[in-house]
Amino acid sequence: MTRLSSHLSLQSPWQEIAAQISSLDTHFVLEKISAIGGGCINETYHIQGNDQHYFVKLNKASSLPMFEAEAMGLKEIQNSHALRVPDPKCWGHNDFHAWLVLEYLELTDTAKQHAEALGSGLAGMHRTFSAQFGWIRDNTIGSTLQKNDRSSDWIHFWRYNRLGHQLQLAKTNGYQGKLQTQGERLMADLELFFTGSRINASLLHGDLWSGNYSFNSAGQPVLFDPAVYYGDREADLAMTELFGGFPAQFYASYQDAYPLDAGYRTRKTLYNLYHVLNHLNLFGGGYLRQAEQILDRLLAEIK
């Protein structure tokens, strides 16, 4: 446990955060601050006082729009009544920091025991539909801007707001040559991956890898760190397979509740290209070869 006095410098946001929490019709006196590891973008803390507990994310002051979008995304998932998320309490900033205060949840690693509930819950969330693809605002995927300009055409949306945006960032970051040439070819022929498919605008988590879900003490699945938008549900499922995969029970439960069509086996590679390109832009050239290999594989499908 961290000593409270060590955090109360002139630039510290803690007194302002405590005051903001108290303004929510709940008296809060900050007593303990515990740093929590695991994030590569934000500082995270568990704060306590008056037998109340909150989870706090901190970043630089300019990060307030990122936190606003995250809070709105959590509310969007919450309103689907399909899966549990930490309730966003408040957010704000001072001259030095921005913050997001969330409900604090005790989480456990019981994926195999309760993976069926996660699968069926996600299927229920994906049955929350919108008339258009995209969302009411842009947000972030990691720390990268995620463009959510609304469109009635999924292929147009994916071409310009997902692949095109990441390829342009890669070009700006100095990744040109084969990546750009192959990327342009792929974007020109995107329609070929969707022949005979009807795509609904489903509510998506948007960044659904194994680090962004857990279970509470009652065994209920909990989602967090969303990059919400409305799109093809296969994009969420694809990401679950990108970094090691989810338990087999999760996929069986999802399929029982909301079966996928055969074209998913190819389209999941298309959807995961977006995340590999984002990792290239965030973390550097170690992902370049993987992105090029995915492009080769996808272009081979449409020759």
C-alpha positions in Angstrom: 0.0 0.0 0.0 1.4 3.4 -0.9 1.6 6.2 1.7 -1.0 8.9 0.8 1.4 11.8 1.8 3.8 10.8 -1.0 1.2 11.5 -3.6 0.0 14.9 -2.5 2.4 17.2 -4.3 1.4 20.5 -5.9 0.8 18.8 -9.2 -1.0 15.8 -7.8 -4.6 15.3 -9.0 -5.7 13.3 -6.0 -7.4 16.0 -4.0 -9.4 17.1 -7.1 -10.3 13.5 -7.9 -11.5 12.9 -4.3 -13.6 16.1 -4.5 -15.1 15.1 -7.8 -16.1 11.7 -6.3 -17.6 13.5 -3.3 -19.7 15.6 -5.7 -21.5 12.4 -6.8 -23.7 12.4 -3.7 -21.2 10.2 -1.8 -18.9 11.6 0.8 -15.4 10.4 0.0 -12.2 11.0 2.0 -9.1 9.6 0.3 -7.2 7.4 2.7 -5.1 5.0 0.6 -3.6 4.8 -2.9 -2.3 1.6 -4.4 -0.5 1.6 -7.8 -1.6 -1.3 -10.1 0.7 -2.6 -12.8 -0.2 -4.0 -16.2 -1.0 -1.1 -18.4 1.4 0.3 -21.1 -0.6 3.5 -21.8 -2.0 4.8 -18.5 -1.0 4.8 -14.8 -3.6 2.8 -12.8 -4.5 2.9 -9.2 -6.8 1.5 -6.6 -8.0 4.2 -4.2 -9.9 3.8 -0.9 -11.6 5.8 1.7 -14.8 5.6 3.9 -15.0 1.9 2.9 -15.4 3.0 -0.7 -13.1 1.7 -3.5 -12.4 3.1 -7.0 -10.2 2.2 -9.9 -8.4 5.3 -11.4 -6.6 5.8 -14.7 -4.2 8.7 -15.0 -2.5 10.2 -18.0 -1.4 13.6 -19.3 -4.0 16.4 -19.4 -4.4 16.1 -23.1 -5.7 12.5 -22.7 -9.1 13.7 -21.4 -10.9 13.0 -24.8 -9.5 9.4 -24.6 -11.0 8.9 -21.2 -14.3 10.6 -22.2 -14.6 8.2 -25.1 -13.8 5.2 -22.9 -16.5 6.2 -20.4 -19.0 6.5 -23.2 -18.0 3.2 -24.6 -18.4 1.5 -21.2 -21.9 3.0 -21.0 -22.7 1.8 -24.5 -21.8 -1.8 -23.5 -23.6 -1.4 -20.2 -26.8 -0.3 -22.0 -26.8 -3.6 -24.0 -27.5 -5.5 -20.7 -25.4 -8.3 -22.1 -22.1 -8.2 -20.2 -20.7 -6.6 -17.1 -18.4 -3.6 -17.3 -16.9 -1.4 -14.6 -19.3 1.5 -14.1 -17.7 4.8 -15.1 -18.1 7.3 -12.2 -16.4 10.5 -13.3 -13.5 12.0 -15.3 -11.7 15.3 -15.5 -8.4 17.0 -15.7 -6.2 19.7 -14.3 -3.1 21.4 -15.8 -1.0 18.3 -15.5 -3.2 15.2 -15.5 -6.4 13.7 -16.9 -8.2 11.0 -15.1 -11.0 8.4 -15.3 -12.6 7.0 -12.2 -14.3 3.6 -12.5 -16.1 1.2 -10.2 -13.5 -1.0 -8.5 -14.2 -4.7 -9.1 -12.4 -7.7 -7.5 -11.5 -9.8 -10.5 -10.4 -13.5 -10.7 -8.7 -15.6 -13.3 -11.4 -18.3 -13.8 -11.6 -18.2 -17.6 -12.2 -21.9 -18.2 -14.8 -22.3 -15.6 -16.9 -19.4 -16.9 -15.9 -19.1 -20.5 -19.4 -20.2 -21.7 -21.0 -17.2 -20.0 -18.5 -14.9 -21.8 -19.3 -16.5 -25.2 -23.1 -16.3 -24.8 -22.8 -12.8 -23.3 -20.8 -11.5 -26.2 -23.3 -13.0 -28.7 -26.0 -11.1 -26.8 -24.0 -7.9 -27.0 -23.5 -8.4 -30.7 -27.2 -8.5 -31.2 -27.3 -4.9 -30.2 -27.6 -3.2 -33.6 -27.3 0.3 -35.1 -28.6 1.6 -38.4 -25.0 2.6 -39.4 -21.5 1.4 -39.0 -19.1 3.5 -36.8 -20.0 5.4 -33.7 -21.1 8.9 -32.5 -17.4 9.9 -31.9 -13.8 8.8 -32.6 -12.0 7.0 -29.8 -8.6 5.2 -29.5 -7.3 1.7 -30.1 -4.4 1.6 -27.7 -3.2 5.2 -27.9 -3.9 5.4 -31.7 -6.8 7.5 -32.9 -9.6 5.2 -34.1 -11.8 6.9 -36.7 -15.5 6.1 -36.4 -17.1 8.2 -39.2 -20.5 6.7 -39.7 -21.3 4.9 -42.9 -24.1 2.8 -44.2 -21.5 0.7 -46.2 -19.4 -1.6 -44.1 -16.8 -2.2 -46.8 -16.4 1.6 -47.2 -16.1 2.0 -43.5 -13.4 -0.7 -43.2 -11.5 0.5 -46.2 -11.2 4.1 -45.0 -11.6 4.2 -41.3 -9.6 1.0 -40.5 -7.1 -0.2 -43.1 -6.7 3.0 -44.9 -6.1 5.0 -41.7 -3.5 2.5 -40.4 -1.7 2.3 -43.7 -1.5 6.1 -43.9 -0.1 6.2 -40.3 2.5 3.5 -41.3 3.5 5.6 -44.3 3.9 8.6 -42.1 6.0 6.5 -39.8 8.3 5.5 -42.7 6.9 2.1 -43.6 6.5 2.3 -47.3 7.5 -0.1 -50.2 5.8 -3.5 -50.2 3.5 -2.7 -47.3 1.9 0.2 -49.1 1.8 -1.4 -52.5 0.1 -4.6 -51.2 -2.1 -2.6 -48.9 -3.5 -0.6 -51.8 -4.1 -3.8 -53.8 -6.0 -5.3 -50.9 -8.2 -2.2 -50.3 -9.1 -2.1 -54.0 -10.5 -5.6 -53.8 -12.1 -5.7 -50.4 -15.5 -6.5 -51.9 -14.3 -9.9 -52.9 -14.1 -11.0 -49.2 -17.8 -10.3 -48.6 -19.5 -11.9 -51.6 -22.9 -13.1 -50.5 -22.5 -11.8 -46.9 -25.0 -9.6 -45.1 -23.2 -7.6 -42.5 -25.1 -6.1 -39.5 -23.8 -3.1 -37.5 -23.3 -4.9 -34.2 -22.1 -3.3 -31.0 -18.4 -4.3 -30.7 -15.9 -4.1 -27.9 -13.3 -3.2 -30.5 -10.2 -4.3 -28.6 -11.1 -7.8 -27.4 -7.9 -9.6 -26.6 -7.3 -11.8 -23.5 -6.1 -8.8 -21.4 -9.4 -7.0 -21.7 -11.7 -9.4 -20.0 -11.9 -11.2 -16.6 -14.5 -12.5 -14.2 -15.8 -11.1 -10.9 -16.1 -13.1 -7.7 -19.6 -14.4 -8.8 -18.2 -15.8 -12.0 -19.7 -13.1 -14.2 -17.6 -12.1 -17.2 -16.4 -8.5 -17.1 -15.2 -6.5 -20.1 -13.0 -3.4 -19.9 -10.7 -1.1 -21.9 -13.1 -0.9 -24.9 -12.6 0.7 -28.3 -16.3 0.7 -29.0 -18.0 1.0 -32.4 -20.7 -0.7 -34.5 -19.4 -3.1 -37.1 -19.2 -6.7 -38.3 -19.2 -8.9 -35.2 -16.6 -11.1 -36.8 -14.1 -8.3 -36.1 -14.5 -8.8 -32.4 -14.3 -12.6 -32.8 -11.2 -12.3 -35.0 -9.2 -10.4 -32.3 -10.0 -13.0 -29.7 -7.8 -15.4 -31.9 -5.0 -13.0 -32.5 -2.9 -13.2 -29.3 -3.3 -16.8 -28.1 -7.0 -17.2 -28.3 -9.8 -17.6 -25.7 -10.8 -21.0 -24.1 -12.5 -23.5 -26.4 -15.7 -23.2 -24.3 -16.0 -19.6 -25.2 -16.1 -20.3 -29.0 -18.5 -23.2 -28.6 -20.9 -21.1 -26.5 -20.8 -18.2 -29.0 -21.4 -20.4 -32.0 -24.4 -22.0 -30.2 -25.9 -18.6 -29.5 -25.0 -16.8 -32.7 -23.4 -19.0 -35.4 -20.8 -17.6 -37.8 -20.7 -18.3 -41.5 -17.9 -20.1 -43.3 -16.4 -16.9 -44.7 -15.2 -16.0 -41.2 -12.2 -18.3 -41.6 -10.8 -15.9 -44.2 -12.2 -12.6 -43.0 -10.7 -13.0 -39.5 -7.3 -12.6 -41.1 -8.5 -9.4 -42.8 -9.8 -8.0 -39.6 -6.7 -8.9 -37.6 -4.5 -7.0 -40.2 -5.9 -3.8 -38.6 -4.6 -4.7 -35.2 -1.2 -5.9 -36.5 -0.8 -2.6 -38.4 -1.8 -0.7 -35.2 0.9 -2.6 -33.3 3.4 -1.7 -36.1 2.5 2.0 -35.7 2.6 1.8 -31.9 5.6 -0.4 -31.2 7.7 -0.4 -34.3 9.2 -2.5 -37.1 9.0 -5.8 -35.2 5.5 -6.2 -36.6 6.4 -5.2 -40.2 7.1 -8.8 -41.4 3.9 -10.1 -39.8 1.8 -7.4 -41.6 3.5 -8.2 -44.9 2.8 -11.9 -44.5 -0.8 -11.3 -43.7 -1.1 -9.1 -46.8 0.4 -11.9 -48.9 -2.0 -14.4 -47.5 -5.0 -12.2 -48.2 -4.0 -11.3 -51.7 -3.5 -15.0 -52.5 -7.1 -15.6 -51.6 -8.4 -13.3 -54.3 -6.0 -14.0 -57.2 
